[in-house]
Amino acid sequence: MGNFMVLGLPRSGSQIITGWIKSQTKDTEFYLNLEKFQEAETDGNYLIRREGISLSEDDNWRNVGDAKIFSMLRNPWNMMASHVQWNKGGALYKRKGRACRLWNEYYEEYLKTDSDIYFIIYDKWVTDINYRKKISSDLGLEFSDEQFERVPGSGGGSSFDGTKYDGKAQQMNVLKRYEQVDNYSMNEFKKSELGQELKNKWNHICDLEEIKELKIK
């Protein structure tokens, strides 16, 4: 079945996708960070998740033996809306700098044809079962959507809905979160040079992934 390393961006679906991957593995030990994994003794399969690391500043993510490394990219406006909501409607500037820098860093890695990271586009994963089947096949897994409708409780669940939709996650409006947050900081971000830059990069992903319907208008 193999070993896996998840490199997640906060508020970008890494918890739910990690759970979905893990449900398709057998006898797999889960570690929340690399340090705990390195301290552990394991003879079986493992799944490690690291959250919010810089690919350029932290080379430890490469030191995972034969593990398959995967990450995900989400619509950056939705990601930032979730940051605002998670911060109880607080000012976006408190999270914007690092969150956007990391998103850009992972985007540049996604564009590389020789990247060591297998990228999952969260918004496509949510909407397309055939895409989910392809991911399972590419990662050498036996496809199952058993955990697809789950909302993990760790981290408080969804920034907007908590765990209210656990077991019926498809009812959440995860593709249009940026339309749900109507406050000064989010509106200014969308109009800013940075916000427009991320919009253009996301729309480029949508063209490459053939999900034009998920472009930011």
C-alpha positions as CSV (number, residue, x, y, z in Angstrom):
1,M,0.0,0.0,0.0
2,G,2.9,2.3,0.7
3,N,3.8,5.3,2.9
4,F,2.6,8.8,2.6
5,M,3.5,12.4,3.6
6,V,0.9,15.1,3.4
7,L,2.0,18.7,3.1
8,G,-1.1,20.8,4.0
9,L,-1.9,24.5,3.7
10,P,-4.1,25.7,6.6
11,R,-7.8,26.1,5.7
12,S,-7.3,24.3,2.4
13,G,-8.8,20.9,3.0
14,S,-5.8,19.0,4.2
15,Q,-7.5,17.3,7.1
16,I,-10.5,16.0,5.2
17,I,-8.3,14.7,2.3
18,T,-5.8,13.1,4.7
19,G,-8.7,11.3,6.4
20,W,-10.0,10.2,2.9
21,I,-6.5,8.9,2.0
22,K,-6.1,7.1,5.3
23,S,-9.5,5.3,4.9
24,Q,-8.1,3.7,1.8
25,T,-5.0,2.3,3.5
26,K,-4.6,-0.7,5.9
27,D,-2.6,-1.0,9.1
28,T,-1.2,2.5,8.6
29,E,0.2,4.5,11.5
30,F,-0.7,8.2,11.5
31,Y,1.7,10.9,12.7
32,L,0.7,14.6,12.9
33,N,4.3,15.9,12.4
34,L,7.7,14.7,11.2
35,E,9.3,15.0,14.6
36,K,6.9,12.5,16.2
37,F,7.5,10.2,13.3
38,Q,11.3,10.4,13.6
39,E,11.0,9.6,17.3
40,A,8.7,6.6,16.7
41,E,9.6,3.0,16.0
42,T,7.4,1.7,13.2
43,D,7.8,-1.4,11.0
44,G,4.5,-0.9,9.2
45,N,3.0,1.7,6.8
46,Y,2.8,5.3,7.9
47,L,1.0,8.5,7.0
48,I,2.5,11.8,8.1
49,R,0.8,15.2,7.9
50,R,2.7,18.4,8.2
51,E,0.8,21.7,8.1
52,G,1.9,25.1,6.8
53,I,5.6,24.5,6.2
54,S,7.6,26.4,3.7
55,L,9.0,24.2,1.0
56,S,12.0,26.4,0.5
57,E,12.8,27.0,4.2
58,D,12.3,23.4,5.5
59,D,14.0,20.6,3.7
60,N,12.9,17.9,6.2
61,W,9.8,17.1,4.1
62,R,12.2,15.4,1.7
63,N,13.5,13.0,4.4
64,V,10.7,10.5,4.5
65,G,12.2,7.5,2.9
66,D,10.1,6.0,0.2
67,A,6.9,7.9,1.1
68,K,4.8,9.3,-1.6
69,I,4.4,13.0,-1.0
70,F,1.2,14.8,-1.8
71,S,-0.3,18.2,-1.2
72,M,-3.3,20.2,-2.2
73,L,-4.2,23.6,-3.6
74,R,-7.5,25.4,-3.0
75,N,-9.1,28.4,-4.5
76,P,-7.0,31.1,-2.7
77,W,-9.9,33.5,-2.2
78,N,-11.8,30.7,-0.4
79,M,-8.7,29.9,1.6
80,M,-8.4,33.5,2.7
81,A,-12.2,33.7,3.5
82,S,-11.8,30.7,5.7
83,H,-8.8,32.4,7.5
84,V,-11.0,35.4,8.1
85,Q,-13.9,33.3,9.4
86,W,-11.6,31.2,11.5
87,N,-10.3,34.4,13.1
88,K,-13.8,35.3,14.1
89,G,-14.1,37.9,11.3
90,G,-10.8,39.5,12.4
91,A,-8.5,41.6,10.2
92,L,-7.1,39.6,7.3
93,Y,-3.7,41.2,7.6
94,K,-2.9,39.1,10.6
95,R,-2.8,35.9,8.5
96,K,-2.5,37.2,4.9
97,G,1.3,37.6,4.5
98,R,2.3,34.0,5.4
99,A,-0.8,32.3,4.0
100,C,-0.5,34.0,0.6
101,R,3.3,33.5,0.5
102,L,2.9,29.7,1.1
103,W,0.1,29.5,-1.4
104,N,2.3,31.1,-4.0
105,E,5.2,28.8,-3.1
106,Y,3.1,25.7,-3.5
107,Y,1.6,27.0,-6.8
108,E,5.1,27.4,-8.2
109,E,5.9,23.8,-7.1
110,Y,2.7,22.6,-8.8
111,L,3.8,24.1,-12.1
112,K,7.0,22.1,-12.1
113,T,6.9,19.0,-14.3
114,D,9.6,17.3,-12.2
115,S,8.1,18.0,-8.7
116,D,8.4,15.4,-6.0
117,I,5.0,16.4,-4.8
118,Y,1.7,15.0,-6.1
119,F,-0.8,17.8,-6.1
120,I,-4.5,17.4,-5.4
121,I,-6.7,20.3,-6.5
122,Y,-9.2,20.5,-3.6
123,D,-12.1,22.1,-5.5
124,K,-11.9,19.5,-8.2
125,W,-11.6,16.7,-5.6
126,V,-14.9,18.0,-4.0
127,T,-16.8,18.1,-7.3
128,D,-15.5,15.1,-9.4
129,I,-15.7,11.5,-8.3
130,N,-13.7,10.4,-11.4
131,Y,-10.9,12.7,-10.2
132,R,-11.0,11.1,-6.8
133,K,-10.8,7.7,-8.4
134,K,-7.8,8.8,-10.5
135,I,-6.0,10.1,-7.3
136,S,-6.6,6.7,-5.6
137,S,-5.2,4.9,-8.6
138,D,-2.2,7.2,-9.0
139,L,-1.4,6.7,-5.3
140,G,-1.8,2.9,-5.5
141,L,-4.9,2.9,-3.3
142,E,-8.1,0.9,-3.5
143,F,-10.7,3.5,-4.1
144,S,-13.3,4.2,-1.4
145,D,-15.5,7.3,-0.8
146,E,-16.4,6.1,2.7
147,Q,-14.8,9.2,4.4
148,F,-15.7,11.7,1.6
149,E,-18.7,13.1,3.5
150,R,-16.9,13.4,6.8
151,V,-16.0,16.7,8.5
152,P,-13.0,16.1,10.8
153,G,-13.4,17.5,14.3
154,S,-9.7,18.3,14.8
155,G,-8.9,21.9,14.3
156,G,-12.6,22.7,15.1
157,G,-13.9,21.4,11.8
158,S,-15.0,23.8,9.1
159,S,-14.2,27.5,9.7
160,F,-17.8,28.3,8.8
161,D,-19.9,25.3,9.9
162,G,-17.8,23.4,12.5
163,T,-18.8,19.8,12.4
164,K,-22.5,20.5,11.7
165,Y,-22.3,18.8,8.3
166,D,-20.3,15.8,9.4
167,G,-21.6,12.9,7.3
168,K,-23.1,15.3,4.7
169,A,-20.2,17.5,3.8
170,Q,-21.5,17.9,0.2
171,Q,-24.1,20.3,1.6
172,M,-21.5,22.8,2.6
173,N,-20.8,25.8,0.3
174,V,-17.1,25.2,0.2
175,L,-16.7,26.5,-3.4
176,K,-18.1,30.0,-2.7
177,R,-16.8,30.9,0.7
178,Y,-15.3,34.2,-0.6
179,E,-18.9,35.3,-1.4
180,Q,-20.0,34.6,2.2
181,V,-17.5,36.9,3.9
182,D,-18.6,40.5,3.4
183,N,-16.3,42.6,5.5
184,Y,-13.7,45.3,4.9
185,S,-10.6,43.2,5.1
186,M,-11.8,40.5,2.7
187,N,-13.3,42.9,0.2
188,E,-10.1,45.0,0.2
189,F,-8.1,41.8,-0.3
190,K,-10.1,40.7,-3.3
191,K,-9.6,44.1,-5.0
192,S,-5.9,44.4,-4.1
193,E,-3.0,43.7,-6.4
194,L,-2.2,40.6,-4.4
195,G,-5.8,39.3,-4.5
196,Q,-6.0,39.8,-8.3
197,E,-2.6,38.1,-8.7
198,L,-3.8,35.0,-6.8
199,K,-7.1,35.1,-8.8
200,N,-5.2,34.9,-12.1
201,K,-3.0,32.1,-10.9
202,W,-6.1,30.1,-9.7
203,N,-7.8,30.7,-13.0
204,H,-4.7,29.3,-14.7
205,I,-5.0,26.2,-12.6
206,C,-8.6,25.9,-13.6
207,D,-7.6,26.0,-17.3
208,L,-4.9,23.4,-16.8
209,E,-7.2,21.1,-14.7
210,E,-10.1,21.6,-17.1
211,I,-12.3,23.0,-14.4
212,K,-13.2,26.3,-16.0
213,E,-16.5,26.4,-14.2
214,L,-14.6,26.9,-10.9
215,K,-12.8,30.0,-12.1
216,I,-13.1,33.1,-10.0
217,K,-15.2,35.6,-12.0
